[in-house]
Amino acid sequence: MATNRTFTMLKPDAVEKGYIGAILEKITASGFKIVAMKLTQMSKADAETFYAIHSERPFFGELVEYMTRGPIVAAVLEKDNAVEDFRTLIGATNPADAAEGTIRKLYAASMGENAVHGSDSDDNAAIESAFHFSGREIF
């Protein structure tokens, strides 16, 4: 069943490069309402837990190091068909393959430093949102 919410993170590379405002503007201009948001930094334990699904992959250590090197912006977004529409808005994981005008085409440097995370399913959106926010932080 589709929901109206998804989760996103502006990753350390996007924060470091000063893209927070531009990316949030693109998100809101695309019809998403921000219902929770915070600037935070993931600990090593946080990143290992959040990305546990990738723990056996060869890039896991690099992913954890990358996601903990600086602050992120975590947010819960609301819109009809939120997960699918947000995945379309962010574009392909590899910015070279991303469609023109997508967040990754505009702001990602590489497949590894791809600026933004977006939940890939309604179930994961709920899990990821709950990982970063308590119920009283989501409006």
Backbone as a printed PyTorch tensor [residue, N CA C, xyz], in Angstrom:
tensor([[[  0.8400,  -1.1960,   0.0000],
         [  0.0000,   0.0000,   0.0000],
         [  0.8790,   1.2510,   0.0000]],

        [[  0.6350,   2.1440,  -0.9010],
         [  1.4090,   3.3860,  -0.9960],
         [  1.0430,   4.3280,   0.1450]],

        [[  2.0450,   5.0390,   0.6100],
         [  1.7870,   6.0450,   1.6390],
         [  2.0960,   7.4150,   1.0710]],

        [[  1.9000,   8.4030,   1.8920],
         [  2.1530,   9.7700,   1.4610],
         [  3.4330,  10.3340,   2.0440]],

        [[  4.2780,   9.4770,   2.6440],
         [  5.5100,   9.9680,   3.2640],
         [  6.7200,   9.1790,   2.7930]],

        [[  7.8470,   9.8670,   2.7560],
         [  9.1230,   9.2320,   2.4650],
         [ 10.1890,   9.8870,   3.3230]],

        [[ 11.3490,   9.2560,   3.3330],
         [ 12.4770,   9.7560,   4.1110],
         [ 13.6070,  10.1330,   3.1660]],

        [[ 14.3160,  11.2090,   3.5100],
         [ 15.5010,  11.5950,   2.7540],
         [ 16.6010,  12.0460,   3.6910]],

        [[ 17.8120,  11.9340,   3.1980],
         [ 18.9880,  12.5070,   3.8630],
         [ 19.7750,  13.2730,   2.8190]],

        [[ 20.1310,  14.4970,   3.1240],
         [ 21.1200,  15.2090,   2.3390],
         [ 22.4500,  14.7650,   2.9260]],

        [[ 23.2540,  14.1340,   2.1140],
         [ 24.4670,  13.4660,   2.5790],
         [ 25.5990,  14.4690,   2.8320]],

        [[ 26.6630,  14.0030,   3.5180],
         [ 27.7510,  14.9220,   3.8810],
         [ 28.3260,  15.7340,   2.7310]],

        [[ 28.4410,  15.1610,   1.5350],
         [ 29.0060,  15.9260,   0.4130],
         [ 28.1190,  17.1070,   0.0430]],

        [[ 26.8110,  16.9220,   0.0570],
         [ 25.8870,  18.0120,  -0.2770],
         [ 25.9250,  19.1040,   0.7910]],

        [[ 26.0140,  18.6990,   2.0510],
         [ 26.0930,  19.6700,   3.1510],
         [ 27.4080,  20.4460,   3.0640]],

        [[ 28.5190,  19.7340,   2.8610],
         [ 29.8420,  20.3700,   2.7660],
         [ 29.9080,  21.4100,   1.6460]],

        [[ 29.2400,  21.1310,   0.5520],
         [ 29.2960,  22.0190,  -0.6160],
         [ 28.2770,  23.1530,  -0.5500]],

        [[ 27.4950,  23.1940,   0.5200],
         [ 26.5360,  24.2830,   0.6880],
         [ 25.2720,  24.1490,  -0.1360]],

        [[ 24.8750,  22.9240,  -0.4630],
         [ 23.7060,  22.6970,  -1.3170],
         [ 22.3940,  22.5220,  -0.5550]],

        [[ 22.3920,  22.6650,   0.7660],
         [ 21.1760,  22.4090,   1.5460],
         [ 20.0010,  23.2410,   1.0260]],

        [[ 20.1770,  24.5330,   0.9300],
         [ 19.0830,  25.4140,   0.5050],
         [ 18.5760,  25.0920,  -0.8840]],

        [[ 19.4880,  24.8930,  -1.8240],
         [ 19.0950,  24.6110,  -3.2050],
         [ 18.3380,  23.2880,  -3.3120]],

        [[ 18.8120,  22.2690,  -2.5900],
         [ 18.1370,  20.9690,  -2.6500],
         [ 16.7700,  21.0470,  -1.9770]],

        [[ 16.6850,  21.7050,  -0.8310],
         [ 15.3810,  21.8400,  -0.1710],
         [ 14.4030,  22.6340,  -1.0320]],

        [[ 14.8940,  23.6440,  -1.7220],
         [ 14.0340,  24.4180,  -2.6310],
         [ 13.4960,  23.5240,  -3.7480]],

        [[ 14.3480,  22.6740,  -4.3020],
         [ 13.9260,  21.7620,  -5.3710],
         [ 12.8680,  20.7840,  -4.8380]],

        [[ 13.0820,  20.3070,  -3.6230],
         [ 12.1310,  19.3710,  -3.0110],
         [ 10.7670,  20.0400,  -2.8050]],

        [[ 10.7580,  21.2140,  -2.2090],
         [  9.4750,  21.8850,  -1.9450],
         [  8.8240,  22.3740,  -3.2370]],

        [[  9.6160,  22.8050,  -4.2050],
         [  9.0570,  23.2390,  -5.4880],
         [  8.4210,  22.0680,  -6.2410]],

        [[  8.8090,  20.8420,  -5.8920],
         [  8.2380,  19.6480,  -6.5220],
         [  7.0020,  19.1460,  -5.7910]],

        [[  6.5180,  19.9300,  -4.8300],
         [  5.2670,  19.6090,  -4.1700],
         [  5.3780,  18.8350,  -2.8700]],

        [[  6.5850,  18.5950,  -2.3950],
         [  6.7540,  17.8950,  -1.1260],
         [  6.6410,  18.8770,   0.0320]],

        [[  5.9850,  18.4360,   1.0850],
         [  5.9010,  19.2000,   2.3330],
         [  6.8850,  18.5560,   3.3110]],

        [[  7.7200,  19.3630,   3.9510],
         [  8.6530,  18.8560,   4.9510],
         [  7.9030,  18.7570,   6.2730]],

        [[  7.7750,  17.5260,   6.8130],
         [  7.0400,  17.3250,   8.0590],
         [  7.9610,  17.0140,   9.2370]],

        [[  9.2530,  16.8470,   8.9540],
         [ 10.2830,  16.7000,   9.9910],
         [ 11.6240,  16.9860,   9.3270]],

        [[ 12.5210,  17.6500,  10.0810],
         [ 13.8350,  17.9270,   9.5100],
         [ 14.8100,  18.2710,  10.6180]],

        [[ 16.0660,  17.8080,  10.4570],
         [ 17.1170,  18.1890,  11.3970],
         [ 18.4880,  18.0570,  10.7510]],

        [[ 19.3810,  18.9220,  11.2110],
         [ 20.7980,  18.8390,  10.8740],
         [ 21.4280,  18.0220,  11.9910]],

        [[ 22.0920,  16.9450,  11.6420],
         [ 22.6510,  16.0410,  12.6380],
         [ 23.8790,  15.3600,  12.0520]],

        [[ 24.5560,  14.5910,  12.8630],
         [ 25.6870,  13.8150,  12.3560],
         [ 25.5410,  12.3850,  12.8460]],

        [[ 25.6790,  11.4580,  11.9380],
         [ 25.5690,  10.0510,  12.2880],
         [ 26.8660,   9.5740,  12.9380]],

        [[ 26.7370,   8.7970,  13.9990],
         [ 27.9010,   8.1380,  14.5970],
         [ 28.2280,   6.9110,  13.7430]],

        [[ 29.3790,   6.3180,  14.0060],
         [ 29.7420,   5.0920,  13.2880],
         [ 28.6880,   4.0140,  13.5390]],

        [[ 28.2530,   3.8740,  14.7920],
         [ 27.2350,   2.8740,  15.1340],
         [ 25.9160,   3.1720,  14.4120]],

        [[ 25.5290,   4.4520,  14.3360],
         [ 24.3090,   4.8340,  13.6090],
         [ 24.4000,   4.4070,  12.1490]],

        [[ 25.5090,   4.7510,  11.5080],
         [ 25.6730,   4.4490,  10.0790],
         [ 25.7090,   2.9420,   9.8440]],

        [[ 26.3860,   2.2110,  10.7080],
         [ 26.4410,   0.7530,  10.5570],
         [ 25.0590,   0.1390,  10.7070]],

        [[ 24.2590,   0.6640,  11.6170],
         [ 22.8990,   0.1660,  11.8050],
         [ 22.0090,   0.5590,  10.6360]],

        [[ 22.0610,   1.8280,  10.2400],
         [ 21.2100,   2.3230,   9.1560],
         [ 21.4790,   1.5790,   7.8470]],

        [[ 22.7450,   1.2930,   7.5730],
         [ 23.1350,   0.6300,   6.3220],
         [ 23.4480,  -0.8500,   6.5100]],

        [[ 22.9210,  -1.4720,   7.5640],
         [ 23.2050,  -2.8790,   7.8650],
         [ 22.9060,  -3.8060,   6.6900]],

        [[ 21.9280,  -3.4500,   5.8780],
         [ 21.5860,  -4.2660,   4.7080],
         [ 22.7850,  -4.4290,   3.7610]],

        [[ 23.7120,  -3.4870,   3.8070],
         [ 24.8960,  -3.5280,   2.9360],
         [ 26.1410,  -4.0530,   3.6460]],

        [[ 26.0010,  -4.5800,   4.8580],
         [ 27.1680,  -4.9180,   5.6820],
         [ 28.1020,  -5.9470,   5.0560]],

        [[ 27.5980,  -6.7910,   4.1870],
         [ 28.4480,  -7.8010,   3.5360],
         [ 29.0230,  -7.3180,   2.2040]],

        [[ 28.6460,  -6.1360,   1.7790],
         [ 29.1140,  -5.6070,   0.4980],
         [ 30.5230,  -5.0270,   0.6560]],

        [[ 31.3330,  -5.0780,  -0.3840],
         [ 32.7160,  -4.5970,  -0.2710],
         [ 32.8390,  -3.0990,   0.0110]],

        [[ 31.8210,  -2.3330,  -0.3060],
         [ 31.8750,  -0.8750,  -0.1100],
         [ 31.3640,  -0.4340,   1.2630]],

        [[ 30.9630,  -1.3620,   2.1250],
         [ 30.3300,  -1.0150,   3.4000],
         [ 31.2000,  -0.0990,   4.2610]],

        [[ 32.4670,  -0.4190,   4.4330],
         [ 33.3550,   0.4010,   5.2500],
         [ 33.4750,   1.8160,   4.7300]],

        [[ 33.6230,   1.9450,   3.4050],
         [ 33.7060,   3.2730,   2.7860],
         [ 32.4010,   4.0390,   2.9630]],

        [[ 31.2770,   3.3470,   2.8520],
         [ 29.9700,   3.9810,   3.0190],
         [ 29.8200,   4.5350,   4.4340]],

        [[ 30.1850,   3.7360,   5.4300],
         [ 30.0940,   4.1760,   6.8220],
         [ 31.0130,   5.3750,   7.0590]],

        [[ 32.2290,   5.3030,   6.5410],
         [ 33.1790,   6.4150,   6.7010],
         [ 32.6390,   7.6920,   6.0550]],

        [[ 32.1210,   7.5650,   4.8580],
         [ 31.5530,   8.7060,   4.1300],
         [ 30.3730,   9.3270,   4.8830]],

        [[ 29.4590,   8.4790,   5.3680],
         [ 28.2400,   8.9900,   6.0020],
         [ 28.4930,   9.5760,   7.3860]],

        [[ 29.6610,   9.3190,   7.9580],
         [ 29.9780,   9.8560,   9.2780],
         [ 30.9960,  10.9860,   9.2350]],

        [[ 31.4370,  11.3690,   8.0630],
         [ 32.5100,  12.3650,   7.9780],
         [ 32.0480,  13.7930,   8.2500]],

        [[ 30.7530,  14.0210,   8.2330],
         [ 30.2230,  15.3550,   8.4710],
         [ 28.7270,  15.3010,   8.6640]],

        [[ 28.1200,  16.4600,   8.9020],
         [ 26.6820,  16.4910,   9.1500],
         [ 25.8590,  16.1050,   7.9220]],

        [[ 24.6480,  15.6750,   8.2340],
         [ 23.6250,  15.3730,   7.2290],
         [ 22.3760,  16.1710,   7.5820]],

        [[ 21.4740,  16.2860,   6.6330],
         [ 20.1350,  16.8040,   6.9110],
         [ 19.1810,  15.6360,   6.7030]],

        [[ 18.5130,  15.2370,   7.7750],
         [ 17.5060,  14.1810,   7.7060],
         [ 16.1330,  14.8410,   7.6230]],

        [[ 15.2550,  14.2710,   6.8040],
         [ 13.9230,  14.8660,   6.6610],
         [ 12.8860,  13.8190,   6.2880]],

        [[ 11.6760,  14.0650,   6.7480],
         [ 10.5220,  13.2830,   6.3360],
         [  9.6880,  14.1930,   5.4410]],

        [[  9.3150,  13.6680,   4.2960],
         [  8.5880,  14.4430,   3.2900],
         [  7.2070,  13.8470,   3.0690]],

        [[  6.2710,  14.7080,   2.7560],
         [  4.8930,  14.2710,   2.5320],
         [  4.4050,  14.7600,   1.1740]],

        [[  3.7590,  13.8690,   0.4580],
         [  3.1700,  14.1710,  -0.8530],
         [  2.4630,  12.8940,  -1.3120]],

        [[  1.4230,  13.0130,  -2.0970],
         [  0.8270,  11.8170,  -2.6940],
         [  1.9060,  11.0740,  -3.4750]],

        [[  1.9350,   9.7480,  -3.3380],
         [  2.9000,   8.9110,  -4.0490],
         [  4.3480,   9.3080,  -3.7170]],

        [[  4.5870,   9.6040,  -2.4540],
         [  5.8510,  10.2080,  -2.0150],
         [  7.0940,   9.4190,  -2.3960]],

        [[  7.1140,   8.1160,  -2.1160],
         [  8.3360,   7.3350,  -2.3570],
         [  8.6970,   7.3500,  -3.8390]],

        [[  7.7690,   6.9880,  -4.6760],
         [  8.0500,   6.9090,  -6.1160],
         [  8.3750,   8.2850,  -6.6970]],

        [[  7.6010,   9.3000,  -6.3330],
         [  7.8590,  10.6410,  -6.8640],
         [  9.2110,  11.1740,  -6.4080]],

        [[  9.6080,  10.8690,  -5.1560],
         [ 10.8970,  11.3560,  -4.6890],
         [ 12.0400,  10.6210,  -5.3740]],

        [[ 11.8900,   9.3330,  -5.5970],
         [ 12.9340,   8.5760,  -6.3190],
         [ 13.1150,   9.1590,  -7.7330]],

        [[ 12.0290,   9.5490,  -8.3600],
         [ 12.1190,  10.1870,  -9.6730],
         [ 12.8400,  11.5250,  -9.5670]],

        [[ 12.5190,  12.3150,  -8.5390],
         [ 13.1230,  13.6280,  -8.3510],
         [ 14.6250,  13.5400,  -8.0990]],

        [[ 15.0740,  12.5440,  -7.3410],
         [ 16.5110,  12.4750,  -7.0470],
         [ 17.3140,  11.9120,  -8.2080]],

        [[ 16.7440,  11.0420,  -9.0110],
         [ 17.4580,  10.5040, -10.1590],
         [ 18.2780,   9.2710,  -9.8320]],

        [[ 18.9250,   8.7430, -10.8480],
         [ 19.7240,   7.5230, -10.7250],
         [ 20.8680,   7.7040,  -9.7400]],

        [[ 21.2690,   6.6010,  -9.0970],
         [ 22.3640,   6.6270,  -8.1280],
         [ 23.6270,   7.2150,  -8.7320]],

        [[ 23.9230,   6.8400,  -9.9520],
         [ 25.0760,   7.3930, -10.6630],
         [ 24.6280,   8.6870, -11.3500]],

        [[ 25.1750,   9.8230, -10.9270],
         [ 24.7220,  11.0920, -11.5290],
         [ 24.9370,  11.1660, -13.0430]],

        [[ 25.8820,  10.4020, -13.5550],
         [ 26.0940,  10.3820, -15.0080],
         [ 24.8870,   9.7830, -15.7310]],

        [[ 24.1510,   8.9180, -15.0430],
         [ 22.9700,   8.2750, -15.6250],
         [ 21.6620,   8.9660, -15.2390]],

        [[ 21.7460,   9.9540, -14.3520],
         [ 20.5410,  10.6200, -13.8560],
         [ 19.9540,  11.5430, -14.9180]],

        [[ 18.6500,  11.6440, -14.9170],
         [ 17.9530,  12.5110, -15.8770],
         [ 18.2740,  13.9830, -15.5890]],

        [[ 18.2450,  14.7850, -16.6370],
         [ 18.4620,  16.2320, -16.4980],
         [ 17.4680,  16.8100, -15.5060]],

        [[ 17.9410,  17.7190, -14.6670],
         [ 17.0800,  18.4000, -13.7170],
         [ 16.8710,  17.6640, -12.4040]],

        [[ 17.3400,  16.4080, -12.3170],
         [ 17.1940,  15.6850, -11.0540],
         [ 18.2360,  16.1830, -10.0520]],

        [[ 17.9760,  15.9220,  -8.7770],
         [ 18.8840,  16.3870,  -7.7240],
         [ 20.2870,  15.8210,  -7.9200]],

        [[ 20.3840,  14.5440,  -8.2220],
         [ 21.7170,  13.9580,  -8.3950],
         [ 22.4180,  14.4670,  -9.6470]],

        [[ 21.6890,  14.7360, -10.6850],
         [ 22.3220,  15.2920, -11.8940],
         [ 22.8900,  16.6790, -11.5800]],

        [[ 22.1690,  17.4410, -10.7750],
         [ 22.5750,  18.8050, -10.4570],
         [ 23.6370,  18.8910,  -9.3640]],

        [[ 23.5680,  18.0020,  -8.3510],
         [ 24.3790,  18.2110,  -7.1500],
         [ 25.3050,  17.0630,  -6.7520]],

        [[ 25.2080,  15.9060,  -7.3730],
         [ 26.0660,  14.7780,  -7.0080],
         [ 27.3710,  14.8100,  -7.7850]],

        [[ 28.4340,  14.3890,  -7.1260],
         [ 29.7570,  14.3700,  -7.7550],
         [ 30.0740,  13.0190,  -8.3890]],

        [[ 29.5480,  11.9480,  -7.8080],
         [ 29.8770,  10.6050,  -8.2810],
         [ 28.8500,   9.6190,  -7.7400]],

        [[ 29.0030,   8.3720,  -8.1220],
         [ 28.1100,   7.3420,  -7.6190],
         [ 28.2830,   7.1890,  -6.1020]],

        [[ 29.4910,   7.3350,  -5.6070],
         [ 29.7650,   7.2210,  -4.1820],
         [ 29.3200,   8.4370,  -3.3960]],

        [[ 29.5130,   9.6190,  -3.9770],
         [ 29.0990,  10.8730,  -3.3330],
         [ 27.9250,  11.4290,  -4.1290]],

        [[ 26.7430,  10.8470,  -3.8480],
         [ 25.5870,  11.1400,  -4.6930],
         [ 24.5650,  12.0780,  -4.0550]],

        [[ 25.0110,  12.8620,  -3.0860],
         [ 24.2830,  14.0140,  -2.5440],
         [ 23.0730,  13.7190,  -1.6700]],

        [[ 22.2810,  12.7090,  -2.0130],
         [ 20.9930,  12.5500,  -1.3340],
         [ 20.5660,  11.0840,  -1.2910]],

        [[ 19.9050,  10.7410,  -0.2070],
         [ 19.3010,   9.4130,  -0.0550],
         [ 17.7950,   9.5690,  -0.1490]],

        [[ 17.1400,   8.5940,  -0.7390],
         [ 15.6840,   8.5450,  -0.7390],
         [ 15.2340,   7.1180,  -0.4960]],

        [[ 14.2620,   6.9340,   0.3640],
         [ 13.7400,   5.5940,   0.6610],
         [ 13.3000,   4.9020,  -0.6230]],

        [[ 13.5080,   3.5760,  -0.6550],
         [ 13.1650,   2.8190,  -1.8590],
         [ 11.8230,   2.0930,  -1.7740]],

        [[ 11.1520,   2.2020,  -0.6340],
         [  9.8370,   1.5740,  -0.4790],
         [  9.0880,   2.2590,   0.6570]],

        [[  7.7960,   2.0320,   0.7060],
         [  6.9950,   2.5900,   1.7930],
         [  7.4370,   2.0220,   3.1380]],

        [[  7.7210,   0.7210,   3.1790],
         [  8.1670,   0.1010,   4.4280],
         [  9.4780,   0.7150,   4.8980]],

        [[ 10.4490,   0.8550,   3.9860],
         [ 11.7300,   1.4420,   4.3670],
         [ 11.5930,   2.9110,   4.7430]],

        [[ 10.6800,   3.6210,   4.1130],
         [ 10.4520,   5.0230,   4.4790],
         [ 10.0280,   5.1200,   5.9410]],

        [[  9.1500,   4.2360,   6.3710],
         [  8.6900,   4.2410,   7.7640],
         [  9.8260,   3.8580,   8.7120]],

        [[ 10.6000,   2.8420,   8.3560],
         [ 11.7180,   2.3880,   9.1940],
         [ 12.7800,   3.4830,   9.3040]],

        [[ 13.1450,   4.0640,   8.1730],
         [ 14.1950,   5.0870,   8.1480],
         [ 13.7560,   6.3630,   8.8590]],

        [[ 12.5020,   6.7300,   8.7080],
         [ 11.9830,   7.9130,   9.4130],
         [ 12.0410,   7.6890,  10.9180]],

        [[ 11.6260,   6.5130,  11.3670],
         [ 11.6310,   6.1990,  12.7950],
         [ 13.0530,   6.0990,  13.3440]],

        [[ 14.0190,   5.7540,  12.5110],
         [ 15.4170,   5.6850,  12.9440],
         [ 15.9290,   7.0710,  13.3270]],

        [[ 15.5270,   8.0850,  12.5680],
         [ 16.0460,   9.4400,  12.7630],
         [ 15.1460,  10.3540,  13.5890]],

        [[ 13.8550,  10.0300,  13.6940],
         [ 12.9040,  10.9270,  14.3590],
         [ 12.0040,  10.1710,  15.3210]],

        [[ 11.7210,  10.8040,  16.4460],
         [ 10.6900,  10.2710,  17.3370],
         [  9.3420,  10.7250,  16.7860]],

        [[  8.2750,  10.0920,  17.2440],
         [  6.9440,  10.4560,  16.7760],
         [  6.6090,  11.9160,  17.0180]],

        [[  7.0860,  12.4840,  18.1140],
         [  6.7540,  13.8880,  18.4110],
         [  7.5580,  14.8820,  17.5710]],

        [[  8.5210,  14.3890,  16.7960],
         [  9.2950,  15.2720,  15.9140],
         [  8.7420,  15.3290,  14.5040]],

        [[  7.7440,  14.5300,  14.2230],
         [  7.1420,  14.4740,  12.8760],
         [  5.7680,  15.1190,  12.9580]],

        [[  5.5200,  16.0950,  12.0880],
         [  4.2800,  16.8690,  12.1580],
         [  3.3850,  16.6330,  10.9660]]])
